Amino acid sequence: MRKQGQQYEEIAKSYLKNRGLSPICDNFNCRVGEIDLIMKDNNSLVFIEVKQRANNDFGGAISAVTPAKQRRIIKTAMVYCQSKHINFEQQACRFDVVAITGSIEPYQFQWVKNAFPN
């Protein structure tokens, strides 16, 4: 399952690179949680959750990013910033979700910028 997740994270990273974002880190892990992708968009640090679903049944991929998941991502982002000596309060950052629908190409992408507040 992890290998499949990495495959879709690579697809999402390529999609975002084609839209001007620069990759910084893939799969940042700590005791609090994991962030799939960390990228830069101009001066903003962007923490990205990637979700893939074969179809939109049961609410689709976006609905899988629950409030509890959002809190874990925010806490993990704070740990990342601390580990890189970045002041989380002063650094412009946002939390995006990239939802990929489909299990074969062509995929459908839904990129939600500022998907939840920090």
Secondary structure, DSSP 8 states (H G I E B T S, - for coil): -HHHHHHHHHHHHHHHHTTT-EEEEEEEE-SS-EEEEEEEETTEEEEEEEEEESSSGGGTTGGGS-HHHHHHHHHHHHHHHHHTT--TTTS-EEEEEEEEE-SSSS-EEEEETT-S--
